C-alpha cells in the first residue's frame, strides 16, 4: 500500500512539474515574440533615423557650401566697397581740384577783364580829352580808337604845303592841343607817322623819295612838339610810312589828298599795361 501511494505521489509530482514547464515555455515564447517585434520595430526606426541623418548630413553640406559662398561673396563685396570708397574719394578729390582750378582761372580771367576795363576807361578818357581839346568839328581831323589804341589823323593840307616838310601855323595850333593831352599822360607814348600818296617825289636833292618826305614830316612834327610844347622826347617815336599804307586807292586827286596825312598814335606803354594786369592778379581773392 505504501508503495502504491509513493508511486502515485511521484506520478502526481511529475505531472504537475510537466504542466508548469510547459506554461513557462509558452510564456517565454510569447515574451520572445514580443521582444522580437520590438526589435523589428526598433530596427525599422533605426533605419529611418539613419536615412534621415544621411539626408540631414547632405543638407548640412549643401548649406555649408552656400554659407561659404555667401561669406566669400560678402568678403568680395566688402573689398569692392572699399575699392569703390577709395575710387569715390579720389574722384571727389579730383573733382574738387578741377573746381579749384576752374575757380582760379575764372578769377584770373575776371581780373584780366578788370584790367582791360581800366585800360579801356583810360583810353576813353583820353579820346574824350583829345576831342574836346583838338576840336572834332574840323572834318580834316579824325580821332578814333582801334584795338585799344588812340589814333589822331590830320589831313596833309592842314600840316604842310605840297612837297614840303615845314609845319604850317595852323598845324602848330593843332599840335599844341595834342601836346597838352600828351603832357597830361607822361606814361604814354606817341608815334608820329608821315603818309604820302604814290606820286613820285621830284623835289630837291635833300629828299630822295616819298620815304624821305614822310620821315622828314614826322621828325618836323616831333620838333614842334618837343621844342615849342615841351613834350618829353622819350614819349615820341618818329615813323615814315611813305605811300605804302593808303586809306583809299590813289586813282584820283581827291583820293590822293586823303592818303596824304599825318597820323599820331597815342598808346599806353606795354609794360605799364602788364603791370596793371599783374596788380590785378596779386589782389586777394574775395571770400
C-alpha positions as CSV (number, residue, x, y, z in Angstrom):
1,X,0.0,0.0,0.0
2,X,2.8,2.3,0.8
3,X,4.5,1.5,-2.4
4,X,1.3,2.4,-4.3
5,X,1.0,5.7,-2.5
6,X,4.6,6.5,-3.2
7,X,4.2,5.7,-6.9
8,X,1.1,7.9,-7.1
9,X,2.9,10.7,-5.4
10,X,5.7,10.6,-7.9
11,X,3.4,10.4,-10.9
12,X,1.4,13.4,-9.5
13,X,4.6,15.3,-8.9
14,X,5.9,14.6,-12.5
15,X,2.6,15.6,-13.9
16,X,2.5,18.8,-12.0
17,X,6.1,19.6,-13.0
18,X,5.4,19.0,-16.6
19,X,2.5,21.3,-16.6
20,X,4.5,24.1,-15.0
21,X,7.4,23.8,-17.5
22,X,5.0,24.0,-20.5
23,X,3.4,27.1,-19.1
24,X,6.7,28.8,-18.6
25,X,7.7,27.8,-22.1
26,X,4.6,29.3,-23.6
27,X,5.1,32.4,-21.6
28,X,8.8,32.6,-22.8
29,X,7.6,32.1,-26.4
30,X,5.2,34.9,-26.1
31,X,7.8,37.1,-24.4
32,X,10.3,36.3,-27.1
33,X,7.8,37.1,-29.8
34,X,7.1,40.4,-28.1
35,X,10.8,41.2,-27.8
36,X,11.3,40.2,-31.5
37,X,8.5,42.6,-32.5
38,X,10.1,45.4,-30.5
39,X,13.4,44.6,-32.1
40,X,12.0,44.7,-35.6
41,X,10.2,47.9,-34.8
42,X,13.4,49.5,-33.4
43,X,15.3,48.3,-36.4
44,X,12.8,50.0,-38.8
45,X,13.0,53.2,-36.7
46,X,16.8,53.0,-36.7
47,X,17.0,52.6,-40.5
48,X,14.6,55.5,-40.8
49,X,16.7,57.6,-38.5
50,X,19.9,56.6,-40.4
51,X,18.3,57.7,-43.7
52,X,17.1,60.9,-42.1
53,X,20.6,61.5,-40.7
54,X,22.0,60.9,-44.2
55,X,19.6,63.5,-45.6
56,X,20.4,65.9,-42.9
57,X,24.1,65.5,-43.5
58,X,23.6,66.1,-47.2
59,X,21.5,69.2,-46.4
60,X,24.2,70.4,-43.9
61,X,26.9,70.0,-46.5
62,X,24.9,71.9,-49.0
63,X,24.1,74.7,-46.5
64,X,27.8,74.8,-45.5
65,X,28.8,75.3,-49.2
66,X,26.2,78.0,-49.5
67,X,27.4,79.6,-46.3
68,X,31.0,79.5,-47.6
69,X,29.9,81.1,-50.9
70,X,28.0,83.8,-49.0
71,X,31.0,84.5,-46.9
72,X,33.2,84.8,-49.9
73,X,30.7,87.0,-51.7
74,X,30.3,89.1,-48.6
75,X,34.1,89.5,-48.4
76,X,34.3,90.4,-52.1
77,X,31.5,92.9,-51.6
78,X,33.3,94.5,-48.7
79,X,36.5,94.7,-50.7
80,X,34.7,96.1,-53.7
81,X,33.0,98.7,-51.4
82,X,36.4,99.6,-50.1
83,X,37.7,100.0,-53.6
84,X,34.6,102.0,-54.5
85,X,35.1,104.2,-51.5
86,X,38.7,104.7,-52.5
87,X,37.8,105.5,-56.0
88,X,34.9,107.8,-54.9
89,X,37.3,109.6,-52.5
90,X,39.9,110.0,-55.3
91,X,37.2,111.1,-57.7
92,X,35.8,113.6,-55.2
93,X,39.4,114.9,-54.7
94,X,39.9,115.2,-58.4
95,X,36.6,117.0,-58.9
96,X,37.5,119.4,-56.1
97,X,40.9,120.1,-57.6
98,X,39.3,120.6,-61.0
99,X,36.8,123.0,-59.5
100,X,39.6,124.9,-57.7
101,X,41.5,125.2,-61.0
102,X,38.4,126.4,-62.8
103,X,37.8,128.9,-59.9
104,X,41.4,130.2,-60.2
105,X,41.1,130.5,-64.0
106,X,37.8,132.3,-63.7
107,X,39.4,134.7,-61.1
108,X,42.3,135.3,-63.4
109,X,40.0,136.0,-66.4
110,X,37.9,138.3,-64.2
111,X,40.9,140.2,-63.1
112,X,42.3,140.5,-66.6
113,X,38.9,141.8,-67.7
114,X,39.1,144.3,-64.9
115,X,42.5,145.4,-66.1
116,X,41.2,145.7,-69.7
117,X,38.2,147.6,-68.5
118,X,40.5,150.0,-66.6
119,X,42.7,150.4,-69.7
120,X,39.6,151.0,-71.9
121,X,38.4,153.6,-69.4
122,X,41.8,155.4,-69.6
123,X,41.6,155.2,-73.4
124,X,38.0,156.5,-73.4
125,X,39.0,159.4,-71.2
126,X,42.0,160.2,-73.4
127,X,39.7,160.2,-76.5
128,X,37.2,162.5,-74.8
129,X,40.0,164.8,-73.7
130,X,41.5,164.9,-77.2
131,X,38.2,165.5,-78.9
132,X,37.3,168.4,-76.6
133,X,40.8,169.9,-76.9
134,X,41.6,169.5,-80.6
135,X,38.1,170.2,-81.9
136,X,36.5,167.3,-83.6
137,X,34.2,169.6,-85.6
138,X,37.1,170.0,-88.1
139,X,36.5,167.4,-90.9
140,X,40.2,167.2,-91.6
141,X,40.9,165.9,-88.1
142,X,39.8,162.4,-87.1
143,X,40.2,160.9,-83.6
144,X,39.2,157.2,-83.2
145,X,40.1,154.1,-81.2
146,X,41.2,150.8,-82.8
147,X,42.1,147.8,-80.6
148,X,42.6,150.0,-77.5
149,X,44.9,152.5,-79.3
150,X,44.0,156.1,-80.0
151,X,44.6,157.5,-83.5
152,X,44.7,161.2,-84.4
153,X,44.7,161.6,-88.2
154,X,45.3,165.1,-89.5
155,X,44.9,165.9,-93.2
156,X,48.1,166.9,-95.0
157,X,46.7,170.2,-96.2
158,X,46.5,171.4,-92.6
159,X,50.1,170.4,-91.9
160,X,52.3,171.0,-94.9
161,X,52.4,172.6,-98.3
162,X,52.8,170.3,-101.3
163,X,56.2,168.6,-101.3
164,X,57.2,170.4,-98.1
165,X,58.0,169.3,-94.6
166,X,57.7,172.7,-93.0
167,X,54.9,172.7,-90.4
168,X,52.2,175.3,-91.0
169,X,51.0,177.7,-88.4
170,X,47.6,176.1,-88.4
171,X,49.3,172.7,-87.7
172,X,51.3,174.2,-84.8
173,X,48.0,175.3,-83.2
174,X,46.6,171.8,-83.5
175,X,49.8,170.2,-82.3
176,X,49.7,172.5,-79.2
177,X,46.3,171.0,-78.2
178,X,47.6,167.4,-78.8
179,X,50.7,168.2,-76.8
180,X,48.6,169.4,-73.8
181,X,46.8,166.0,-73.7
182,X,50.1,164.1,-74.1
183,X,51.8,166.1,-71.3
184,X,48.9,165.0,-69.0
185,X,49.8,161.4,-69.8
186,X,53.6,161.1,-69.1
187,X,53.5,157.3,-69.1
188,X,52.0,157.2,-72.6
189,X,53.9,157.1,-75.9
190,X,53.2,158.8,-79.2
191,X,54.2,157.6,-82.6
192,X,54.1,160.2,-85.3
193,X,53.6,158.7,-88.7
194,X,54.0,160.5,-92.0
195,X,52.0,159.2,-95.0
196,X,52.2,160.3,-98.7
197,X,50.4,159.4,-101.9
198,X,52.0,157.4,-104.7
199,X,53.1,160.3,-106.9
200,X,56.9,160.1,-107.1
201,X,58.7,162.9,-105.2
202,X,60.7,165.2,-107.6
203,X,61.7,168.0,-105.3
204,X,65.2,168.9,-104.2
205,X,68.3,166.9,-103.7
206,X,67.8,166.6,-99.9
207,X,64.7,164.3,-100.3
208,X,65.2,161.3,-102.4
209,X,61.7,159.9,-102.5
210,X,58.3,159.7,-100.6
211,X,60.0,157.6,-97.9
212,X,62.3,160.6,-97.1
213,X,59.4,163.0,-97.3
214,X,57.2,161.0,-94.9
215,X,60.1,160.7,-92.4
216,X,61.0,164.3,-92.6
217,X,57.4,165.4,-91.9
218,X,57.3,163.1,-88.9
219,X,60.6,164.5,-87.4
220,X,59.4,168.1,-88.2
221,X,56.2,167.5,-86.1
222,X,58.2,165.9,-83.3
223,X,60.5,169.0,-83.2
224,X,57.4,171.2,-82.8
225,X,56.0,169.0,-80.0
226,X,59.3,168.9,-78.1
227,X,60.7,172.4,-78.7
228,X,57.6,174.5,-78.8
229,X,55.3,172.5,-76.5
230,X,57.7,170.7,-74.1
231,X,56.6,167.2,-74.8
232,X,59.1,164.7,-73.4
233,X,61.2,163.3,-76.3
234,X,61.2,159.9,-74.6
235,X,57.5,159.7,-75.3
236,X,57.8,160.3,-79.0
237,X,58.6,157.9,-81.9
238,X,59.3,159.1,-85.5
239,X,58.0,157.0,-88.3
240,X,57.7,157.4,-92.1
241,X,55.3,155.1,-93.9
242,X,55.7,156.6,-97.3
243,X,52.9,155.7,-99.8
244,X,52.5,152.0,-98.7
245,X,49.6,152.2,-96.3
246,X,46.9,154.2,-98.2
247,X,43.4,154.7,-96.9
248,X,41.9,154.6,-100.5
249,X,43.3,153.9,-103.9
250,X,45.5,156.6,-105.4
251,X,43.4,156.9,-108.5
252,X,42.1,160.5,-108.3
253,X,43.2,163.9,-107.0
254,X,40.7,163.6,-104.1
255,X,41.8,160.2,-103.1
256,X,45.5,161.1,-103.2
257,X,44.6,164.1,-100.9
258,X,43.0,161.7,-98.4
259,X,46.1,159.4,-98.4
260,X,48.5,162.3,-97.7
261,X,48.1,162.6,-93.9
262,X,49.9,162.7,-90.6
263,X,48.8,160.1,-88.0
264,X,49.6,160.4,-84.3
265,X,49.2,157.2,-82.5
266,X,48.7,157.6,-78.7
267,X,49.2,154.3,-76.8
268,X,50.0,153.2,-73.2
269,X,53.3,151.5,-72.7
270,X,53.0,147.7,-72.9
271,X,54.9,147.2,-69.7
272,X,52.5,149.6,-67.9
273,X,49.6,147.5,-69.2
274,X,51.2,144.3,-68.0
275,X,51.9,146.0,-64.6
276,X,48.2,146.8,-64.4
277,X,47.3,143.1,-65.1
278,X,49.9,141.9,-62.5
279,X,48.5,144.2,-59.9
280,X,45.0,142.8,-60.5
281,X,46.4,139.2,-60.3
282,X,48.0,139.9,-56.9
283,X,44.8,141.1,-55.3
284,X,43.5,138.6,-52.7
285,X,40.5,136.5,-53.7
286,X,37.1,137.8,-52.4
287,X,35.6,135.5,-49.8
